């Protein structure tokens, strides 16, 4: 297995398999599909899906070639989701919290402070909770593969002040993705959340349109957000993952054996990428401190109590519905 360090991230990013779209010579790929995501080419997700694309091409005897478009090259998350539904893009990895604009229950894994640790995350997302969400995605004409990619636990960064306790978020201008759950979470803390697509986040921080943002360590590092932020508060306020989504028509257009290969190899790359994120999470704190970020320890119990007092859990229990909430609490315990 590839062992990821910051050096290997940079070195392997150049190896992403990119193929030209257009007329194909005789003997070339029968199916040329596009895969889009919003992460830098150096992120483990892109490296591992690049490996999967190469394995798919080899295992299908060259019949299936997949072009990777990282870093929102094909448009914002919401734009690319529309392209996926229309068939202009065949594959797309997307956070469930953003997919929630189409499939509301896809955001349920992001309920604030729901998962205590990864010992709760993967049994839930590879088990009953993940299956429940995939069933809802299926109803919208998309296919979600079984194994999610890890985005990680999210932390709050700031350029103006350290966030130590829930009260520090009062009036705090924070960038959040375009998702009602994210907006609701920080509104419950009294913050001023602003919906900004990831591709525009660096410039929004640089120009002080917002004071801070929240992301997993691997994203903060890969996107160089440490250049425009000063403090990082270790809140672990939500766990976030990426669904590998496929346009149903495009996937089913492949021969059955090729469909099985695509599903198998993307699921395999998800497991490899999870291990990469786990390794990076164990090493990135020191690296980001060297790059100028000051790490702030917090008490998750205080933040969770503030959310409960604000009615956040009761509100979202009603929005997700009893069936979905029961599946979530079956994995993490009582929340509301």
ChimeraX attribute file (.defattr): number of C-alpha atoms within 10 A of each C-alpha:
attribute: neighborCount
match mode: 1-to-1
recipient: residues
	/A:1	6
	/A:2	10
	/A:3	11
	/A:4	19
	/A:5	15
	/A:6	16
	/A:7	9
	/A:8	14
	/A:9	18
	/A:10	15
	/A:11	12
	/A:12	18
	/A:13	18
	/A:14	13
	/A:15	14
	/A:16	22
	/A:17	18
	/A:18	16
	/A:19	13
	/A:20	10
	/A:21	11
	/A:22	7
	/A:23	7
	/A:24	12
	/A:25	7
	/A:26	7
	/A:27	8
	/A:28	14
	/A:29	17
	/A:30	13
	/A:31	14
	/A:32	17
	/A:33	20
	/A:34	20
	/A:35	22
	/A:36	27
	/A:37	25
	/A:38	23
	/A:39	22
	/A:40	19
	/A:41	24
	/A:42	24
	/A:43	25
	/A:44	32
	/A:45	26
	/A:46	27
	/A:47	26
	/A:48	26
	/A:49	26
	/A:50	26
	/A:51	18
	/A:52	25
	/A:53	25
	/A:54	20
	/A:55	18
	/A:56	25
	/A:57	18
	/A:58	13
	/A:59	16
	/A:60	17
	/A:61	13
	/A:62	16
	/A:63	18
	/A:64	23
	/A:65	25
	/A:66	25
	/A:67	20
	/A:68	23
	/A:69	22
	/A:70	19
	/A:71	20
	/A:72	19
	/A:73	14
	/A:74	17
	/A:75	17
	/A:76	18
	/A:77	24
	/A:78	16
	/A:79	11
	/A:80	23
	/A:81	25
	/A:82	14
	/A:83	19
	/A:84	23
	/A:85	19
	/A:86	12
	/A:87	17
	/A:88	15
	/A:89	20
	/A:90	23
	/A:91	30
	/A:92	24
	/A:93	24
	/A:94	24
	/A:95	24
	/A:96	25
	/A:97	25
	/A:98	22
	/A:99	23
	/A:100	18
	/A:101	16
	/A:102	15
	/A:103	18
	/A:104	20
	/A:105	22
	/A:106	25
	/A:107	22
	/A:108	24
	/A:109	24
	/A:110	22
	/A:111	23
	/A:112	23
	/A:113	22
	/A:114	24
	/A:115	24
	/A:116	15
	/A:117	13
	/A:118	13
	/A:119	9
	/A:120	14
	/A:121	21
	/A:122	17
	/A:123	13
	/A:124	20
	/A:125	21
	/A:126	13
	/A:127	14
	/A:128	15
	/A:129	25
	/A:130	24
	/A:131	16
	/A:132	17
	/A:133	21
	/A:134	22
	/A:135	14
	/A:136	18
	/A:137	22
	/A:138	13
	/A:139	10
	/A:140	12
	/A:141	13
	/A:142	20
	/A:143	22
	/A:144	26
	/A:145	18
	/A:146	19
	/A:147	24
	/A:148	28
	/A:149	27
	/A:150	25
	/A:151	22
	/A:152	22
	/A:153	24
	/A:154	23
	/A:155	19
	/A:156	22
	/A:157	31
	/A:158	25
	/A:159	20
	/A:160	15
	/A:161	16
	/A:162	19
	/A:163	21
	/A:164	17
	/A:165	16
	/A:166	21
	/A:167	15
	/A:168	14
	/A:169	20
	/A:170	14
	/A:171	14
	/A:172	22
	/A:173	20
	/A:174	25
	/A:175	29
	/A:176	24
	/A:177	21
	/A:178	20
	/A:179	19
	/A:180	16
	/A:181	22
	/A:182	22
	/A:183	19
	/A:184	18
	/A:185	22
	/A:186	25
	/A:187	19
	/A:188	19
	/A:189	21
	/A:190	17
	/A:191	20
	/A:192	19
	/A:193	22
	/A:194	18
	/A:195	15
	/A:196	18
	/A:197	18
	/A:198	20
	/A:199	18
	/A:200	12
	/A:201	20
	/A:202	18
	/A:203	14
	/A:204	20
	/A:205	21
	/A:206	16
	/A:207	10
	/A:208	14
	/A:209	14
	/A:210	23
	/A:211	21
	/A:212	28
	/A:213	27
	/A:214	23
	/A:215	24
	/A:216	21
	/A:217	26
	/A:218	24
	/A:219	19
	/A:220	21
	/A:221	21
	/A:222	18
	/A:223	20
	/A:224	14
	/A:225	23
	/A:226	22
	/A:227	16
	/A:228	21
	/A:229	23
	/A:230	20
	/A:231	22
	/A:232	30
	/A:233	21
	/A:234	21
	/A:235	23
	/A:236	23
	/A:237	23
	/A:238	22
	/A:239	24
	/A:240	24
	/A:241	22
	/A:242	23
	/A:243	24
	/A:244	24
	/A:245	24
	/A:246	24
	/A:247	22
	/A:248	19
	/A:249	15
	/A:250	17
	/A:251	20
	/A:252	13
	/A:253	11
	/A:254	16
	/A:255	12
	/A:256	11
	/A:257	10
	/A:258	20
	/A:259	17
	/A:260	13
	/A:261	19
	/A:262	23
	/A:263	19
	/A:264	16
	/A:265	19
	/A:266	25
	/A:267	20
	/A:268	16
	/A:269	24
	/A:270	25
	/A:271	15
	/A:272	20
	/A:273	25
	/A:274	21
	/A:275	18
	/A:276	22
	/A:277	23
	/A:278	15
	/A:279	14
	/A:280	20
	/A:281	16
	/A:282	10
	/A:283	14
	/A:284	18
	/A:285	18
	/A:286	12
	/A:287	13
	/A:288	20
	/A:289	15
	/A:290	10
	/A:291	14
	/A:292	14
	/A:293	23
	/A:294	18
	/A:295	17
	/A:296	15
	/A:297	13
	/A:298	16
	/A:299	13
	/A:300	18
	/A:301	11
	/A:302	13
	/A:303	20
	/A:304	19
	/A:305	13
	/A:306	17
	/A:307	22
	/A:308	16
	/A:309	14
	/A:310	16
	/A:311	13
	/A:312	23
	/A:313	19
	/A:314	14
	/A:315	13
	/A:316	17
	/A:317	19
	/A:318	11
	/A:319	13
	/A:320	16
	/A:321	11
	/A:322	11
	/A:323	10
	/A:324	19
	/A:325	21
	/A:326	16
	/A:327	17
	/A:328	25
	/A:329	15
	/A:330	13
	/A:331	20
	/A:332	17
	/A:333	14
	/A:334	11
	/A:335	17
	/A:336	15
